[in-house]
Amino acid sequence: MRPAPALTFCYEAGPTGYGLYRLIKSLGHECIVVAPSLIPKRPGDRVKTNRRDALSLVKLLRAGELTAVWVPDRHHEAIRDLTRARGTAALDLRRKRQQMSAFLLRQGLHYSENRHTWTKAHMSWLASQKLAHAEQRLVFEEMMLAMRRRKSASSGWSRRSAPRYRTGRWPRR
């Protein structure tokens, strides 16, 4: 009996992480993860189906035309998760502030043009605003609460991860 041929797997990197890569490697097979942007494509080939993509990957793998991406270990992946979460929190806070600014603009409320927004003074000014209708006050208070929550989350991410940035205690590649 002939020995079983070595199997090599490849797949496009995506939002699912690298668990599949680690599983395949733990089973003793070769595996490469390819960035979708590094997969050669023919001009005009825009139809994208799982079957066509799989066949294309097989042909390109056999031809040696695929470039593997670096697969991070679990700790590096955790650091990426932290970085993404911090970025998402900051983006959420920015969106909440933009929503508040648009709401105030619709109400005809303007903070002095010569002063910086989102400072303690600006927040005090916001708290002192009077609105004509109870419904507007409810909207305003909910927006303020949402902003405070996002600010707290954003600050929390930064506060908890800052010691790692300062000490440089990150895993090495």
C-alpha positions in Angstrom: 0.0 0.0 0.0 1.2 3.4 -0.9 1.4 6.1 1.8 -1.3 8.7 1.7 -0.3 11.8 -0.2 0.4 15.0 1.8 -2.5 17.3 1.8 -2.2 21.1 1.5 -5.0 23.4 2.3 -5.5 27.0 1.6 -8.2 29.6 2.3 -8.9 33.3 2.1 -8.3 35.2 5.3 -11.6 36.6 6.6 -13.5 37.6 9.7 -13.5 34.1 11.3 -9.9 34.3 12.5 -7.3 31.6 12.3 -8.9 28.7 14.1 -9.3 26.7 11.0 -5.6 27.1 10.2 -4.6 26.0 13.7 -6.9 22.9 13.4 -5.5 21.8 10.1 -2.0 22.3 11.3 -2.7 20.3 14.5 -3.9 17.4 12.3 -0.5 17.4 10.6 -1.4 19.0 7.3 0.0 22.0 5.5 -2.2 25.1 5.3 -1.7 28.6 4.1 -4.0 31.6 4.6 -4.1 34.0 1.7 -5.1 37.6 1.8 -7.9 38.2 -0.8 -6.1 41.3 -2.1 -3.0 39.1 -2.9 -4.9 36.5 -5.0 -4.2 37.1 -8.7 -7.3 37.8 -10.7 -7.9 38.0 -14.4 -9.2 41.4 -15.7 -13.0 41.4 -15.9 -13.4 38.4 -13.7 -15.9 39.8 -11.2 -18.3 36.9 -10.7 -17.6 35.6 -7.2 -19.0 32.3 -6.1 -17.7 29.8 -3.5 -17.2 27.1 -6.2 -15.4 29.4 -8.6 -13.2 30.8 -5.8 -12.3 27.3 -4.6 -11.4 26.1 -8.1 -9.3 29.2 -8.6 -7.5 28.8 -5.3 -6.7 25.1 -6.1 -5.2 26.1 -9.5 -3.2 29.0 -8.1 -2.0 26.9 -5.2 -0.8 24.1 -7.6 0.9 26.8 -9.7 2.6 28.3 -6.7 1.1 31.7 -7.3 -0.4 32.3 -3.9 1.3 34.4 -1.2 0.6 33.3 2.3 0.0 35.9 5.0 1.6 35.7 8.5 -0.7 33.9 10.9 -0.6 35.4 14.3 -0.5 33.3 17.4 -3.4 33.4 19.9 -1.8 36.2 21.9 -1.2 38.4 18.9 -4.8 37.8 17.8 -6.0 38.9 21.3 -4.0 42.1 20.9 -5.7 42.7 17.5 -9.1 42.1 19.1 -8.2 44.7 21.8 -7.1 47.2 19.2 -10.3 46.7 17.1 -12.4 47.1 20.2 -10.7 50.4 21.2 -11.1 51.7 17.6 -14.8 50.7 17.6 -15.4 52.5 21.0 -13.7 55.6 19.7 -15.7 55.6 16.5 -19.0 55.0 18.5 -18.1 58.0 20.7 -17.5 60.2 17.6 -20.8 59.2 16.1 -22.7 60.0 19.3 -21.1 63.4 19.4 -22.0 64.0 15.8 -25.6 63.0 16.5 -25.7 65.4 19.5 -24.2 68.2 17.4 -26.8 67.6 14.7 -29.6 67.6 17.3 -28.4 70.9 18.8 -28.1 72.4 15.4 -31.8 71.5 14.6 -32.8 73.2 17.9 -30.9 76.3 17.0 -28.4 75.9 19.8 -24.9 77.0 19.0 -21.8 76.8 21.3 -19.4 79.7 20.9 -17.3 79.4 17.8 -14.2 80.4 19.5 -14.3 77.7 22.1 -13.4 74.0 21.9 -16.2 71.4 22.1 -16.4 68.3 24.3 -14.4 69.9 27.1 -15.7 70.2 30.7 -16.9 73.8 29.9 -18.8 72.5 26.8 -20.4 69.7 28.8 -21.5 72.2 31.4 -23.0 74.3 28.7 -24.8 71.3 27.3 -26.3 70.5 30.7 -27.6 74.0 31.1 -29.6 74.0 27.8 -33.3 74.4 28.0 -35.5 72.7 25.4 -39.0 73.8 24.4 -40.7 70.4 24.6 -40.5 67.4 27.1 -40.0 65.1 24.1 -36.9 67.0 23.0 -35.6 66.9 26.6 -36.0 63.2 26.6 -34.1 62.8 23.4 -31.4 65.1 24.6 -31.0 63.2 27.9 -30.9 59.9 26.1 -28.2 61.2 23.8 -26.2 62.5 26.7 -26.5 59.2 28.5 -25.4 57.3 25.4 -22.4 59.7 25.0 -21.4 59.2 28.6 -21.5 55.4 28.2 -19.4 55.5 25.0 -16.9 57.9 26.6 -16.7 55.6 29.6 -16.1 52.5 27.4 -13.6 54.3 25.3 -11.7 55.5 28.4 -11.9 52.1 29.9 -10.3 50.4 26.8 -7.5 53.0 26.8 -7.0 52.8 30.6 -6.8 49.0 30.7 -4.5 48.7 27.6 -2.3 51.7 28.3 0.1 49.9 30.6 0.9 47.4 27.9 1.7 50.2 25.4 3.9 52.0 27.9 5.9 48.9 29.0 6.1 47.4 25.5 5.0 44.0 26.8 3.7 42.7 23.6 4.5 39.3 22.2 7.2 39.3 19.5 6.6 37.8 16.0 
